[in-house]
């Protein structure tokens, strides 16, 4: 019997039992839709996390700190900074002196919300982090490290989003109070050269609450570099270059290097595992649907025993009967898979909309909050491979679970089948 005829008979048998066929197909639809929606949401979440990490950390910049956060932090010398600059693969390296206990005041005595004051080389910082220093609210970036200007982060001088509480402007003088040795402090006056625009990203490179002064403002005998930023020529070689940087120090274990790309890869692998795990759980629903298909088709074989006997009596072969019942399972899988794909699309966007609103970060106005978390924007992404996997898996489940009742029908004895009541 021709394949087209077998499929036509299978379709006719399904349409004769519309309610039963619809409920059986519904199980496949739910399984496919669940797989696709979870896969799409998982991929969208991974993409959002990677995007946020790229905003918070430049992938081509290594962050080198002396010591570690657990064993205590130290300082770098000028010779060590120069050694990092000479490492192959490092295109630019600049030191930073952080003065976290320093305070910044306006001319009328208003204390600015500068949680970190850092001494930097403005030219090198602009070259190393161009995206961070290219969006300026007022003024322009100074050059070099020998000047008497200061650059303020957005939140240090603007106390609200509506510009009505901006307490300092470009060209005005501010006083930086730097503790030298308790209880003595040094007060230095700087002119505001630029005010950075709002960054709002997480990570070390969010400078909303930072203030930058030139390196020459710190006496040479007191220049203890706390951080070295190293720009690499190839982010993919970040780990290799980091190992070379460690080798220029007498004790490689005396420094810690933050490699943004490696961190992002690790996070992506973890999220990928979670995505596969959740999708595998969703696939269980398809197996449940397969059991329903086996149950329904077994009942169908019992109901159509005389029909099978007649077909065999007029010359139908066992493989024809087998193909006819497997075709019914195949049609259920194809129809359920196609509807499930479109249903999965709808469910994905619905869940994305709900989760984007439900999982908004809580705003915390505390003295230690240095970042403004951008609202979660969860957009489902539909990888073609996941759609194909879900569709093919649905068809295979239907065929595998439909094989037993199909073989049972094919093995029926025609005489016994005709005598069946």
Secondary structure, 3 states (H helix, E strand, C coil): CCHHHHHHHHHHHHHHCHHHHHHHHHHHHHHHHHHHHHHHHHHHHHHHHHHHHHHHCCCCEEEEEEEECCCEECCECHHHHHHHHCCCCEEEEEEEEEECCCEEEECCCCECCCCEEEEECHHHHHHHCHHHHHCEEEECCCCCCCCCEEEECHHHHECCCCCCCECCCCCCEEEEEEEEECCEEEEEEEEEEEEECCCCCCCCCCCCCEEEEEHHHCCHHHCCECEEEEEECCHHHHHHHHHHHHHCCCCHHHEEEEEHHHHHHHHHHHHHHHHHHHHHHHHHHHHHHHHHHHHHHHHHHHHCHHHHHHHHHCCCCHHHHHHHHHHHHHHHHHHHHHHHHHHHHHHHHHHHHHHHHHCCCCCCCCCCCCCCCCCCCCCCCCCHHHHHHHHHHHHHHHHHHHHHHHHHHHCCCHHHHHHCC
